[in-house]
Amino acid sequence: MKLYHIVRELERFAPRQLQESWDNSGLQIGLPPGCDEVTGVLICLDVTPDTIAEAVALGCNLVVSHHPLIFRGLRHITGGTPAELAVQAAIASGVAVYSAHTSLDSTAGGISQAMAAKLGAEVENVLSPRNIAYDSLRCVCPPGKATDFALALGNIEGARDVATTPTSIIDIADDENGIPVATGKDAVICSALIPANWTAHAVRVLADIDSSVKVYTESATSRSDNNTGLGVVAVLRQPVTMAQFTVMLRDTFGTGAIRCSLEAADSDRMVRRVALCGGSGGEFIGNAIASGADAYVTADIRYHDFADHRDDIALFDIGHFESENCAKDILMTLICGKFPNFAVHKSKQEKNPVIYL
């Protein structure tokens, strides 16, 4: 199996355009020069030296993680940090690393949707819909190339409103007496809205079809996509008390301890509508309150968030690792579904770096 094929399917499911501006999703380390065959895949949450060693022991030369191995950048690779050691081990062992971080958080069917599914809750909408900047792309092409242009634009990740419009252009030609006359030439206007970070790629694709056609682009708009974004709002199959909901969270996500707000301590209060966000979702507490949720489940909630919203909503901090551990199931299902009979493993040595005493 080619590395390109696996990366393509990962990015079809979780396009990199969905990642946050501060993130670094994507291919972190490639395969050695001259090698493009993947022998097996190891899936994990975090890439560590032990993860790379586990991949090598299993005969896997690709690690697919949720958290990026290279996140804030590396000034040097001297083995002074776990990340540097992991990079060294991966390169020395010929192991590629791909990370799907906030792209997996924001995609339809991503982390938060998986959290809701584990609770048996039906997703109603995205908690914080993704705003995507679009460029308007337009070109005038020969009629014989219109279909190719339209198909190419339609295959660009996230393209919208692809259209072809017959038109004519003014051309100057000589008649049989050599006198210049204006004539009409058939042509087709191809247009589309392209996510801004894919515009340069779209222009290159069209140039490959016909480099003589000039492509015009300009900033168009930002659109809220209600199918993608961070967090979800979901409804439980039947109402439960706060006390029952706390037990449900503990058993479902396997957390050793749950940090709760005072509202969650009201054990008889009912929960039906819940907001969920995998990972550090404290910034979306306001969204959860505005959604009318009875409870908000996320991780890494600050003390002052608990204090400031003590009367607004029941807050549940189930732990970062616990809220995102389902990423491994999502990636496993995706890769196995696209590439049956191919060696894919979930890391067995990976452990939560946080313990509860």
C-alpha positions in Angstrom: 0.0 0.0 0.0 1.4 3.4 -1.0 1.7 6.1 1.7 0.0 8.5 -0.6 -3.1 6.4 -0.8 -3.4 6.3 3.0 -2.8 10.0 3.5 -5.4 10.7 0.8 -8.1 8.8 2.6 -7.2 10.3 5.9 -7.5 13.8 4.4 -10.7 13.0 2.6 -12.3 12.1 6.0 -10.5 14.9 8.0 -9.4 17.6 5.5 -6.4 19.6 6.7 -8.3 22.8 5.9 -10.4 22.1 9.0 -7.5 22.4 11.4 -7.2 25.4 13.6 -4.6 28.1 12.6 -2.3 27.2 15.4 -2.3 23.5 14.7 0.0 21.2 12.7 -2.0 18.3 11.4 -0.7 16.4 8.4 2.3 14.3 7.5 5.0 15.0 10.1 7.7 12.6 8.9 7.8 10.9 5.5 9.2 7.6 4.5 12.9 7.3 3.5 13.8 8.4 -0.1 12.9 5.8 -2.6 10.4 4.1 -0.3 6.7 4.7 -0.7 5.2 1.3 0.4 3.5 1.1 3.8 4.0 -2.2 5.5 1.6 -1.6 8.3 0.0 1.1 10.4 0.1 1.7 14.2 -2.6 4.1 15.6 -2.1 6.0 18.8 -3.0 9.2 20.6 0.6 10.5 21.2 3.8 9.7 19.4 6.6 8.7 21.8 9.9 6.8 21.4 8.0 3.8 22.8 5.3 4.2 20.2 7.9 4.1 17.4 9.6 1.1 19.0 6.2 -0.7 19.1 5.5 0.1 15.4 8.9 -1.3 14.5 8.3 -4.5 16.5 4.9 -4.9 14.7 6.5 -4.4 11.3 4.7 -1.1 10.8 6.4 1.8 9.0 3.6 4.3 9.5 2.3 5.7 12.8 -1.0 7.6 12.6 -1.7 9.7 15.7 -4.2 12.2 16.9 -1.8 14.6 18.7 0.9 16.0 16.4 4.5 14.9 17.0 5.8 18.2 15.8 3.4 20.8 17.2 5.1 24.1 18.1 8.1 23.4 16.0 11.6 22.1 16.8 14.6 24.3 16.9 16.9 21.4 17.0 16.8 17.6 17.2 19.3 16.6 19.8 17.3 14.1 21.8 16.7 16.5 24.6 13.0 16.1 24.7 10.6 13.1 24.2 9.4 14.7 20.9 13.0 15.0 19.7 13.8 11.4 20.7 10.6 10.2 18.9 11.6 12.2 15.7 15.1 10.6 15.9 13.7 7.1 16.4 11.2 7.5 13.5 13.8 8.7 11.0 16.4 6.2 12.1 13.8 3.3 11.8 12.3 4.5 8.5 8.9 5.1 10.1 6.5 7.8 8.8 4.3 9.8 11.1 0.9 11.3 10.2 -1.2 13.3 12.7 -4.9 14.2 12.4 -5.5 16.7 15.3 -8.0 19.5 15.1 -8.9 18.3 11.6 -10.2 15.1 13.2 -11.9 17.2 16.0 -13.8 19.4 13.5 -14.7 16.9 10.7 -18.2 15.3 10.5 -18.0 12.0 12.3 -15.0 13.2 14.4 -14.1 13.1 18.1 -17.1 14.9 19.6 -19.6 12.9 17.5 -17.9 9.7 18.6 -18.2 10.9 22.2 -21.9 11.4 21.7 -22.3 7.9 20.0 -20.6 6.3 23.0 -23.2 7.8 25.3 -26.0 6.7 22.9 -26.9 10.4 22.3 -28.2 11.7 19.0 -26.3 14.7 17.6 -28.4 17.8 16.8 -25.8 20.3 15.7 -22.2 21.4 15.9 -21.3 23.4 19.1 -18.9 25.8 17.4 -19.4 25.6 13.6 -16.3 26.1 11.4 -16.0 29.3 9.4 -14.2 28.7 6.1 -12.8 31.4 4.0 -13.5 31.0 0.2 -12.0 32.4 -2.9 -14.0 33.0 -6.1 -12.3 31.2 -9.0 -13.3 32.0 -12.6 -11.9 31.2 -16.0 -13.0 31.2 -19.7 -12.2 28.0 -21.4 -12.9 26.3 -24.8 -16.2 24.3 -24.8 -14.3 21.1 -25.3 -12.4 21.6 -22.0 -15.4 22.7 -19.9 -16.3 19.3 -18.6 -12.7 18.6 -17.6 -12.4 21.9 -15.9 -15.7 21.5 -14.0 -14.8 17.9 -12.9 -11.4 19.1 -11.7 -12.9 22.0 -9.7 -15.5 19.6 -8.2 -12.7 17.3 -7.0 -11.1 20.1 -5.0 -11.6 19.5 -1.3 -14.5 21.7 -0.1 -15.3 23.2 -3.4 -18.8 24.8 -3.7 -21.1 26.1 -6.4 -19.2 24.7 -9.3 -20.8 26.0 -12.5 -20.3 26.2 -16.3 -22.0 29.0 -18.2 -21.9 29.1 -22.1 -20.8 32.5 -23.4 -19.0 34.0 -26.4 -16.0 36.1 -26.7 -15.1 38.8 -29.2 -12.3 37.7 -31.6 -10.8 39.7 -34.5 -10.3 37.8 -37.7 -9.7 38.7 -41.4 -12.4 38.0 -44.0 -11.7 36.6 -47.4 -10.6 40.1 -48.6 -8.2 40.5 -45.7 -10.4 43.0 -43.9 -10.5 42.7 -40.1 -13.9 41.9 -38.7 -15.3 41.1 -35.3 -16.5 37.6 -34.8 -18.1 35.7 -31.9 -16.3 32.6 -30.5 -18.1 30.1 -28.4 -16.6 29.6 -24.9 -17.6 28.5 -21.4 -17.2 30.3 -18.1 -16.1 27.9 -15.4 -16.6 29.2 -11.9 -16.5 27.9 -8.3 -16.0 28.8 -4.7 -12.8 27.2 -3.4 -11.6 27.1 0.2 -8.8 29.8 0.3 -6.1 27.3 1.4 -6.9 25.2 -1.7 -6.9 28.0 -4.3 -3.3 27.7 -5.4 -3.7 23.9 -5.8 -6.9 24.5 -7.9 -5.0 26.9 -10.2 -2.2 24.3 -10.7 -4.8 21.6 -11.5 -6.5 23.7 -14.1 -3.1 24.7 -15.6 -2.3 21.0 -16.0 -5.5 20.6 -18.2 -4.8 23.7 -20.3 -2.0 26.1 -19.4 -3.2 28.7 -21.9 -6.4 29.4 -20.0 -6.0 32.3 -17.5 -7.6 31.8 -14.1 -8.9 34.7 -12.1 -9.2 34.5 -8.3 -10.4 36.9 -5.6 -11.4 36.7 -2.0 -15.1 35.9 -1.8 -16.6 35.2 1.6 -16.5 33.2 4.8 -19.2 30.7 5.3 -20.3 28.9 8.5 -20.4 25.1 7.8 -22.9 23.6 10.2 -21.6 20.1 9.5 -18.1 20.8 10.7 -16.6 22.5 13.7 -15.6 21.8 17.3 -17.9 20.1 19.7 -21.5 18.9 19.3 -24.9 19.3 21.0 -26.7 16.0 21.5 -29.8 14.6 23.1 -29.8 11.4 25.3 -32.2 8.7 24.5 -34.0 9.3 27.8 -33.4 11.8 30.6 -31.2 10.8 33.5 -30.4 12.4 36.8 -27.1 14.2 37.3 -26.0 11.4 39.6 -26.8 8.8 36.9 -25.1 10.9 34.2 -21.9 11.1 36.3 -21.8 7.3 36.5 -22.5 7.0 32.8 -19.6 9.3 32.0 -17.3 7.4 34.4 -18.2 4.0 33.0 -18.3 5.1 29.3 -15.0 6.9 29.2 -13.2 5.0 31.8 -12.0 8.0 33.7 -10.5 7.6 37.2 -12.0 10.9 38.5 -14.4 13.5 37.1 -14.1 17.2 38.0 -17.6 18.6 38.3 -19.2 22.0 38.9 -21.6 22.7 41.7 -24.6 22.4 39.3 -23.5 18.8 38.7 -23.6 18.1 42.4 -27.4 18.5 42.3 -27.9 14.7 42.0 -31.6 14.9 41.3 -31.5 17.4 38.5 -32.3 15.9 35.2 -30.0 15.8 32.1 -31.3 15.3 28.6 -29.5 17.8 26.3 -25.7 17.7 26.5 -22.9 19.5 24.8 -19.6 17.7 24.3 -16.1 18.6 23.1 -13.1 16.3 23.1 -9.9 17.7 24.4 -9.5 21.2 25.9 -13.0 22.7 25.4 -13.2 25.3 28.1 -13.5 28.2 25.6 -16.8 26.8 24.4 -18.6 26.9 27.7 -20.5 30.0 26.5 -21.6 28.1 23.4 -22.8 25.2 25.5 -24.9 27.6 27.7 -26.4 29.3 24.6 -27.3 25.9 23.2 -29.6 25.2 26.1 -27.7 22.1 27.2 -28.2 20.8 30.7 -24.5 19.7 30.9 -21.2 20.3 29.2 -18.7 17.5 28.9 -15.1 18.3 28.0 -11.6 18.4 29.5 -9.0 20.8 31.0 -11.6 23.2 32.5 -10.0 26.0 34.5 -10.8 26.8 38.1 -12.2 30.2 37.1 -14.4 28.6 34.5 -16.0 26.5 37.2 -16.3 29.5 39.4 -17.7 31.9 36.8 -20.3 29.5 35.5 -21.3 27.8 38.7 -25.0 28.8 38.2 -25.2 28.5 34.4 -24.6 24.9 33.5 -23.4 21.6 34.9 -19.7 21.2 33.9 -18.0 17.8 33.7 -14.2 17.5 33.1 -13.6 13.9 32.2 -9.9 14.2 31.4 -8.1 15.0 28.1 -6.9 11.5 27.4 -10.3 10.0 28.2 -12.2 12.4 26.0 -10.0 11.8 23.0 -9.1 8.2 23.3 -11.9 7.4 20.8 -9.7 8.9 18.1 -8.0 5.6 17.8 -11.3 3.8 17.1 -12.2 6.4 14.5 -8.8 6.1 12.7 -8.9 2.3 13.0 -12.3 2.0 11.4 -11.5 4.5 8.6 -8.2 2.8 7.5 -9.6 -0.8 7.9 -12.7 0.2 6.0 -10.7 1.7 3.1 -7.9 -0.9 3.0 -9.3 -4.3 4.1 -6.8 -7.1 4.7 -4.1 -4.6 5.5 -2.2 -4.6 8.8 -3.5 -2.0 11.2 -2.9 -2.0 14.9 -4.0 0.2 17.9 -1.1 0.9 20.3 -1.2 -1.5 23.3 1.6 0.1 25.2 0.2 3.7 25.2 -1.0 4.8 28.6 -2.6 7.9 30.0 0.2 10.3 31.2 -2.2 11.4 34.0 -2.9 9.0 36.9 -5.5 9.4 39.6 -4.6 8.8 43.2 
